Amino acid sequence: MKKLVSLILALLMAAGLMSTALADVTAQEWSLPIVEQPIEVTGYCLQSPQGGIGNEMIAWQKYAEWTGIKVDWTDVPTDNQAETLNILFASGDLPDIIYACGLDNNTLVKYGSAGMFADLTEAYEKNAYWLQKVIEENPSLEGGLRMADGKIYAFPHLKLGDNMLTNKLFVNPNWLKAVGKEMPTNFQEFEDMLYAFRDNDANEDGDPNNEIPFIIRYNDYHFLPILYTFFGLGNRGTGHRYVDWDYENNCLRFIPTSKEFKDLLTVVHKWYEDKLIDPETFQNTSSKQIVAKTTQGIVGAHGDFVTNTGSVYQDIFRCIPVMENYYGNKAYTRRSQMIASLGAFVVSGDSKYVDELVKWADYFYSPDGQILYNMGIEGVTFEFDENGKPQWKDEMIHDPNGLTLTQKRVQYMGFQSGCGAWTDETYQGAETYWTSTELMDEYRPYLPEEVWELFSPTPEEAEEMDYLWTDIQNYLNENIAKFITGDRSLDEWDKYVADIQNMDIARYMEIYTAMYNRYKGN
């Protein structure tokens, strides 16, 4: 075990995740078990769309043995997550832990300042030894971890490393060959490729009408943000879906009212009308639909996770090099922030075990904890290779029943997007799969010069933003969909912009700018 820990520490130091100077680490190092006498707590955990039952997962069972803390999990399905959590918060009767439910900053400050979520600041400073070591080497995380009042109400799910943070586009090269196309190098060639996929029997199965040229998952992270890079949008990374930097006016930009966003909608409407994207796009709300279609061999290009194409196609789909965008520029903006989700772990304000649970969460940032978090249990889900690097067991990647890696791993482990860190060194999944990493050196020169973590509002700002954003978001969701399907003409763009302005988007952006200035000051 000591040899393993030394190896992982060496990897993390090489990756810039550890430090030789620990002056900023205030917590004392601790070891397992966390408690001398076993305790049992309650927890809510987001359930993967691929399934998995928390209390039955071997990784959770093993972790309970190691720590002395057993969690009785209630699984929260993705489809009704928001409703379930709203009911929970309204009741005021919270479990000890809410894990991997992706609580946003507004929710954290709202319920944290009200005392429903425990203030973890003191316990963090005293006990979060491993998280502090990670933050020491990535100081920008500190500003993203703390709320506007300086307090910590949650521990984050982190993504650390170039491969983890760069989300790419993929194409089936066999389809390119079938239609006589080369790998696209610019936007026009990409679009021409999609038409070629549509108009020919690209998958060569004898049916010229079953091809989906390009598939996109319909949610806040995957849908239009996948295409932002083609229009120079999202130039501060994917964490702020609707706001980036306006170089022309040297201020924040509200993306959905920009001329570039109109160009994007014009293109996506054409693609939808011409069936270059899946006609069922608005039903593809989770990875379940993506997996179901890509594994049939009917998808030509996608911007999803590599492993969602299935155990056969994940070795076939290849990363598309950085292309010139719609305006002839070469840049790639689809870069994630390091804090993938701040609200990955919160503790109830009524819990008796704040210190113990902070250590419970902190373990997932440690070398051993990262192995557990990313790979599961040695001998069950992974083995170490001759160089001491964890590798999935073959049956995890090439399941005899055709399950994808995502579908397979949730049978054993439910960490997913809870507190912990995905790193290029310890995560052997979609972002670090060989087809995803092979062009990373070519991507680096074209990535954003700065990637923002999420900004934190004050309680008053959060309340006002929630009030303003409710109507704006509903209007956006409804009208963006209408523009794409053609139910509303883009000739009405000026009316659409005026409507948003009348919803006081100026005040919303004024608050956003105040949060930005505070973030930059930190």
Residue, then its C-alpha position, 0 to 999 in steps of 0.5 A: m500500500k505504501k508503494l501505491v501511495s508513493l506512486i500516486l503521489a509522484l503522478l499527482m506532483a508531476a501533474g501539478l496537483m501536489s505541492t512541496a510547500l504546504a504553508d497554506v494547508t491548515a488541516q492535519e493529516w488523518s487516517l482511516p478509519i474516521v471513527e472509532q465506533p461505527i456510526e450510521v448516517t442518511g444520504y441522498c445521492l443522484q442516481s445515474p441515468q444508467g441505473g445503479i442502487g447505492n446501498e447495493m454498490i460494492a464500492w459504497q459497502k467497502y468504503a463504509e468498512w474502511t471509514g466506520i461510517k455507513v450511509d443509508w442511501t436514498d437514490v434520486p433519479t435524474d428525471n425527477q431530481a429537481e422535484t425531489l430536492n424541492i420537496l426535500f428542501a420545503s420539508g426542512d427535514l434533510p438527510d445528513i448528506i446530499y451527494a452528487c446532486g449538483l446544487d448550484n451556487n444560488t441554492l448553496v447560499k440560500y440554504g446555507s445562509a439560512g442554516m439548512f446546510a451546515d457551514l463547513t468552513e471551520a471543519y474544512e480548515k481543521n480537517a480537509y487536509w487533502l482538498q487543501k493540498v489540491i487547492e494549494e496547487n490550484p489557487s483559483l479554486e479557493g475563490g470558487l469554493r467560498m461563497a460571497d460571505g467567505k463561507i464554505y457550504a459545500f465540497p466540489h466535484l473537480k476536473l483536473g487535467d487538460n483531457m478532463l477539461t477539454n470536451k471534443l467532437f467525434v466522427n466515425p471515420n468509416w462513414l467518412k470513407a463511405v461517402g468519400k470525405e476527409m476529416p473536416t478542417n473548417f465549419q463548411e467542411f463539417e456541414d458538408m460532411l453532415y449532408a453527405f452522411r444524410d444523403n448516402d448510405a453512410n453506415e453501409d447497411g443497405d438502408p439509406n434513410n436510417e442515418i443520424p448525421f449528428i447527435i446532440r444531447y438536449n440539456d444545458y451542458h451538451f446542446l447549444p454549448i457544443l456548437y458555441t465553439f463554431f461561433g466564438l461563443g463561450n470564450r471563458g469556458t462552459g461553466h457560464r452557459y449564457v455569459d462570456w466576454d465581449y472583446e469589442n465592448n470590454c465587458l460581460r456579454f449576454i450570449p442569447t441576445s448576441k448577433e453570434f447567437k442569432d447566427l448559431l440559431t440560424v444554422v441549427h434551424k437549418w440543420y434541424e429542418d434538413k435532418l442533419i441532427d436527430p429529429e428527436t433531439f428534444q427527446n434526447t435528454s440524457s445519456k440513455q438516448i445517446v447510448a441507445k442510438t450510437t450503439q445501433g451504428i446509426v450515428g455519424a458524429h457526436g459531441d458526447f462522451v466517448t464511452n456512450t458510443g458503446s464498447v465497439y464504437q468507442d474504439i471507432f469514433r475519432c476525435i475531430p481536429v480543431m476546425e476553423n469556425y463559422y467566421g474563419n477563425k481557429a479557436y476552441t472554446r468548449r473547455s470546462q471549469m475545474i469545479a465541475s460542480l460546487g454543490a457535490f457534497v453538503v451536510s445538513g445543518d442539523s447533522k451531529y457529524v459535521d467533522e466526521l463527514v468532512k473527513w469522509a468527503d475529504y478522503f476522495y481528494s487523497p491519492d487512495g481516495q482518487i483511485l476509489y472515486n475513479m476506478g472502484i475496487e482493486g480486483v473487482t473493477f480494476e487492476f494495476d498494470e506493470n507500471g502501477k497504473p490502474q486499468w479497468k478490467d477487460e470485462m468493464i470495457h468490453d462487456p459480454n452483454g454489450l453494456t457501455l463502460t458507464q452502464k457497467r461501472v454504475q453497478y459497482m460504484g456511485f461516486q460519479s459527480g460527487c465530492g472528489a477529483w477526476t484527473d488525467e492520471t487517475y480517471q480511466g473513462a470517457e475524457t481520458y480514453w485514447t480516442s479522446t486524448e490523441l489530439m490534445d497537443e493540437y487542441r492546447p494552442y486554441l483553448p480559451e486564455e482564461v476559464w471562469e469558475l462559477f461566481s458566487p452571489t450574496p443571499e440578496e443577489a441570489e434572491e433577486m437573480d432567481y426572481l429575474w431569471t425565472d421568467i428569462q429562462n422560461y422565455l429562452n427555453e421556449n423561444i430557442a426551441k421555437f427558433i430551431t424547429g421553425d415554429r418562430s421565424l428568426d425574422e422576429w429576432d429584434k422582437y425576441v431581443a426586446d422582450i428579453q430587455n423588457m424582462d430587465i436583463a440589464r439588472y440581471m447583468e449588473i448583478y452578474t458583473a458585481m459577482y464577476n468583479r468579486y470573483k476577479g478580486n479573489 
